[in-house]
Amino acid sequence: MDYLSSICTDQEKILLKLPLFVSTDTTSEEGGWKIDGTVETAVVARILGRRVHSEDRIRLYYPDLMRLKKCIPGLIFTVFTP
């Protein structure tokens, strides 16, 4: 929580919904994961050091998911959607 608090703005601390839900990205043919939400996307992009391509969604791959789980353990939940 301390790490997450240190990288969030005051507004993000209020608006960020925890835990972060990582769901399967059914729009991708290659497979992958995604996190939805404007604030969530901004925070995850900052953690991973990535640019934001879509304001309300960030696509992740398995190495990204593992890195997130190491940075903020216990705050990432994986959801499998059809």
C-alpha positions in Angstrom: 0.0 0.0 0.0 2.9 2.4 0.7 4.3 1.9 -2.7 0.9 2.5 -4.3 0.3 5.5 -2.2 3.7 7.0 -3.2 3.0 6.9 -6.9 -0.6 8.1 -6.8 -1.8 11.7 -6.9 -4.1 12.9 -4.2 -7.1 12.6 -6.6 -6.1 9.1 -7.7 -5.9 8.0 -4.1 -9.5 8.9 -3.7 -10.8 7.5 -7.0 -8.7 4.4 -7.4 -10.8 1.2 -7.0 -9.0 -1.6 -5.1 -8.4 -4.4 -5.7 -7.4 -4.0 -9.3 -9.3 -6.5 -11.5 -7.3 -7.9 -14.4 -9.6 -9.7 -16.9 -9.0 -11.7 -20.0 -9.0 -9.5 -23.1 -11.5 -11.1 -25.4 -11.1 -8.4 -28.1 -7.5 -9.6 -28.8 -6.8 -12.5 -31.2 -3.4 -13.1 -29.5 -4.8 -13.3 -26.0 -3.8 -11.2 -23.2 -5.2 -9.3 -20.2 -6.6 -5.9 -19.6 -7.5 -3.5 -16.8 -10.4 -1.1 -17.3 -10.9 2.3 -15.7 -9.4 5.7 -16.3 -7.6 6.0 -13.0 -6.7 2.4 -12.9 -5.1 2.6 -16.4 -3.1 5.7 -15.4 -1.7 4.1 -12.2 -0.9 0.7 -13.8 0.8 2.5 -16.8 2.9 4.4 -14.3 3.9 1.3 -12.4 4.9 -0.5 -15.6 6.5 2.5 -17.2 4.3 2.3 -20.2 2.5 4.9 -22.4 -1.3 5.0 -22.3 -2.9 4.3 -25.7 -6.5 4.2 -24.5 -7.5 6.4 -21.7 -9.7 3.9 -20.0 -8.0 0.5 -20.8 -4.5 -0.9 -20.6 -3.6 -4.2 -22.3 -1.2 -6.5 -20.4 0.7 -9.6 -21.2 1.8 -12.3 -18.8 5.2 -10.6 -17.8 3.3 -7.4 -17.1 0.9 -9.3 -14.9 3.7 -10.9 -12.9 5.5 -7.6 -12.5 2.3 -6.0 -11.2 1.8 -8.8 -8.7 5.3 -8.3 -7.4 4.9 -4.5 -7.1 1.5 -4.5 -5.4 0.9 -8.0 -4.0 -2.5 -8.8 -2.7 -4.1 -6.0 -4.7 -4.3 -7.7 -8.1 -7.1 -10.2 -8.8 -7.4 -12.1 -12.0 -10.8 -12.6 -13.6 -11.5 -15.0 -16.4 -14.3 -13.8 -18.7 -15.7 -15.7 -21.7 
